[in-house]
């Protein structure tokens, strides 16, 4: 076998060998808190974002995008967290996007959108 293991004889790990998440996955899933009292506010609603307002071709007053962090995962894929902000005359849209690709294993995209 010239010193190499075949894929059939390699054991599958049940637990990660390191005590940390090497993919830099963010666990932030959004917040539902009152800005003044910092109490959790959760209630059912039938309201949805105004699609007509979002699709309108308003003038963009300000737009920026910046990468919070990015890593190539030791040539095993890529991990990237970025923030995009768009200011229009009638609203502000903020997007937080986490992108993870582990080669031949998975692709994950997690987004948090805030409409002000």
Residue pairs with C-beta under 8 A, 6 or more apart in sequence:
22 73
22 74
23 73
23 77
23 79
23 100
23 102
24 69
24 71
24 79
24 81
24 100
25 79
25 98
25 100
25 108
26 81
26 98
26 110
28 96
28 112
29 110
29 112
30 112
32 40
32 41
32 42
33 39
33 40
33 41
34 41
49 115
53 90
53 91
54 93
54 115
58 88
58 89
58 90
59 88
59 89
60 86
60 87
60 88
61 87
61 88
61 89
62 85
62 86
62 87
63 84
63 85
63 86
63 87
64 84
64 85
65 82
65 83
65 84
65 85
66 82
66 83
67 80
67 81
67 82
68 81
68 82
68 83
69 79
69 80
69 81
70 78
70 79
70 80
70 81
71 78
71 79
71 80
72 78
73 79
73 102
76 102
76 103
77 100
77 101
77 102
77 103
77 105
78 99
78 100
78 101
79 98
79 99
79 100
79 101
80 97
80 98
80 99
80 100
81 96
81 97
81 98
81 99
82 96
82 97
82 99
83 94
83 95
83 96
83 97
84 93
84 94
84 95
84 97
85 92
85 93
85 94
85 95
86 92
86 93
91 115
91 116
92 115
92 116
93 113
93 114
93 115
93 116
94 113
94 114
94 116
95 111
95 112
95 113
95 114
96 111
96 112
96 113
97 109
97 110
97 111
98 108
98 109
98 110
98 111
99 108
99 109
100 106
100 107
100 108
100 109
101 107
101 108
